[in-house]
Amino acid sequence: MNDDLSQLRDIHLPESVSWWPPAIGWWLLLLVIGGGAVLFVWLYKRHQAQRWRKVALAELARIRQMPDSRQQVKALSVLLRRVAVTCYPRDDVASLTGEAWLRFLDSAFKDERFQTQGALLISAPYMDGEVDAQPLLELSGQWLRAVSP
């Protein structure tokens, strides 16, 4: 029996598992986290870039609630200028007046909507009495939705 025991050897443990290279699951997890981070940053930048539109449309809704139509046109003119200066280079937009301003506003469309319906923007401050601002409000809402900086 002694002869059998002399043949026994110590237990040899396997080498410890190396941490490199990681298993495929870790690579997939890293890929998902990286892709999620890139997607989050892209969505956040897109949201921030379009935030002005939400603010402008809310301001347009406030302007629609004004009781005086001449005040509506004045406030609308200010809103359109603010949006234009926000979305386009200041040097290109800030100095535009009269017909040039209406042509600029029409650049968002394929036709001349502001040069026909939007002429009220130019003439309303000099008119007496009430004006029909509703078509201009609708046109301005279309312009705010169509503008892409």
C-alpha positions as CSV (number, residue, x, y, z in Angstrom):
1,M,0.0,0.0,0.0
2,N,2.9,2.3,0.6
3,D,3.9,1.9,-3.0
4,D,0.6,3.3,-4.1
5,L,0.9,6.4,-2.0
6,S,4.3,7.2,-3.2
7,Q,2.9,7.6,-6.7
8,L,0.6,10.5,-5.7
9,R,1.6,14.0,-6.7
10,D,0.5,17.4,-5.3
11,I,-2.5,19.1,-6.9
12,H,-1.5,21.6,-9.6
13,L,-3.9,24.5,-9.9
14,P,-4.5,26.0,-13.3
15,E,-3.1,29.4,-14.1
16,S,-5.3,32.3,-13.1
17,V,-7.5,33.7,-15.8
18,S,-6.1,36.8,-17.5
19,W,-8.2,39.9,-17.7
20,W,-6.9,40.6,-21.2
21,P,-8.4,40.1,-23.7
22,P,-11.9,40.6,-22.4
23,A,-14.7,38.3,-23.3
24,I,-17.0,39.2,-26.3
25,G,-19.7,40.3,-23.8
26,W,-17.5,43.1,-22.5
27,W,-16.7,44.3,-26.0
28,L,-20.4,44.4,-26.8
29,L,-21.2,46.3,-23.6
30,L,-18.5,48.8,-24.4
31,L,-19.9,49.2,-27.9
32,V,-23.5,49.7,-26.6
33,I,-22.3,52.3,-24.0
34,G,-20.2,54.2,-26.5
35,G,-23.0,54.2,-29.1
36,G,-25.5,55.3,-26.5
37,A,-23.2,58.2,-25.5
38,V,-22.8,59.3,-29.1
39,L,-26.6,59.1,-29.6
40,F,-27.3,61.1,-26.5
41,V,-24.8,63.9,-27.4
42,W,-26.3,64.1,-31.0
43,L,-29.9,64.2,-29.7
44,Y,-28.9,66.9,-27.1
45,K,-27.2,69.1,-29.7
46,R,-30.2,68.7,-32.0
47,H,-32.6,69.6,-29.3
48,Q,-30.5,72.7,-28.3
49,A,-30.2,73.7,-32.0
50,Q,-34.0,73.6,-32.4
51,R,-34.9,75.2,-29.1
52,W,-35.2,78.6,-30.6
53,R,-38.1,77.4,-32.8
54,K,-40.1,76.3,-29.7
55,V,-39.6,79.6,-28.0
56,A,-40.5,81.5,-31.1
57,L,-43.7,79.6,-31.7
58,A,-44.7,80.2,-28.0
59,E,-44.0,83.9,-28.5
60,L,-46.2,83.8,-31.7
61,A,-49.0,82.2,-29.7
62,R,-48.7,85.0,-27.1
63,I,-48.8,87.6,-29.9
64,R,-52.0,86.0,-31.3
65,Q,-53.7,86.7,-27.9
66,M,-53.0,90.5,-28.1
67,P,-56.3,92.4,-28.5
68,D,-54.9,95.2,-30.7
69,S,-54.0,94.1,-34.3
70,R,-51.5,96.9,-34.8
71,Q,-49.7,95.8,-31.6
72,Q,-49.7,92.3,-33.0
73,V,-48.0,93.4,-36.2
74,K,-45.3,95.4,-34.3
75,A,-44.6,92.5,-31.9
76,L,-44.6,90.1,-34.9
77,S,-42.0,92.3,-36.7
78,V,-39.8,92.2,-33.6
79,L,-40.1,88.4,-33.3
80,L,-39.2,87.9,-36.9
81,R,-36.2,90.1,-36.6
82,R,-35.0,88.3,-33.5
83,V,-35.4,84.9,-35.1
84,A,-33.6,86.1,-38.2
85,V,-30.7,87.5,-36.3
86,T,-30.5,84.2,-34.2
87,C,-30.5,81.9,-37.2
88,Y,-28.6,83.9,-39.8
89,P,-25.4,86.0,-39.7
90,R,-26.1,89.3,-38.1
91,D,-24.3,91.3,-40.8
92,D,-26.6,89.7,-43.5
93,V,-29.9,90.4,-41.7
94,A,-29.7,93.2,-39.2
95,S,-29.6,96.0,-41.8
96,L,-32.4,94.8,-44.0
97,T,-35.5,97.0,-44.3
98,G,-38.5,97.4,-46.6
99,E,-38.6,95.3,-49.7
100,A,-35.2,93.8,-49.0
101,W,-36.5,92.5,-45.6
102,L,-39.6,91.0,-47.3
103,R,-37.4,89.3,-50.0
104,F,-35.2,87.9,-47.2
105,L,-38.3,86.5,-45.5
106,D,-39.5,85.0,-48.8
107,S,-36.2,83.2,-49.2
108,A,-37.6,80.4,-46.9
109,F,-40.4,79.8,-49.5
110,K,-40.4,79.2,-53.2
111,D,-42.8,82.0,-53.9
112,E,-43.3,85.6,-52.9
113,R,-45.7,85.3,-49.9
114,F,-44.2,88.1,-47.8
115,Q,-44.0,90.5,-50.7
116,T,-47.7,90.1,-51.2
117,Q,-49.3,89.2,-47.9
118,G,-46.5,90.4,-45.7
119,A,-46.4,94.0,-46.9
120,L,-48.4,94.8,-43.8
121,L,-45.1,94.5,-41.8
122,I,-43.9,97.6,-43.6
123,S,-47.1,99.7,-43.8
124,A,-48.8,98.8,-40.4
125,P,-46.9,101.3,-38.3
126,Y,-48.1,104.1,-40.5
127,M,-51.7,103.1,-40.8
128,D,-54.6,104.4,-38.7
129,G,-57.2,102.1,-37.2
130,E,-57.3,98.4,-37.1
131,V,-55.6,96.1,-39.6
132,D,-56.2,92.5,-40.5
133,A,-53.2,90.8,-39.0
134,Q,-54.5,87.2,-39.2
135,P,-53.1,86.3,-42.6
136,L,-49.7,87.8,-41.5
137,L,-49.8,85.7,-38.3
138,E,-50.4,82.6,-40.3
139,L,-47.7,83.4,-42.8
140,S,-45.2,84.1,-39.9
141,G,-46.0,80.8,-38.3
142,Q,-45.3,79.0,-41.6
143,W,-42.0,81.0,-41.9
144,L,-41.0,80.0,-38.4
145,R,-41.6,76.3,-39.2
146,A,-39.8,76.6,-42.6
147,V,-36.6,78.4,-41.4
148,S,-33.6,76.2,-41.2
149,P,-30.4,77.9,-40.1
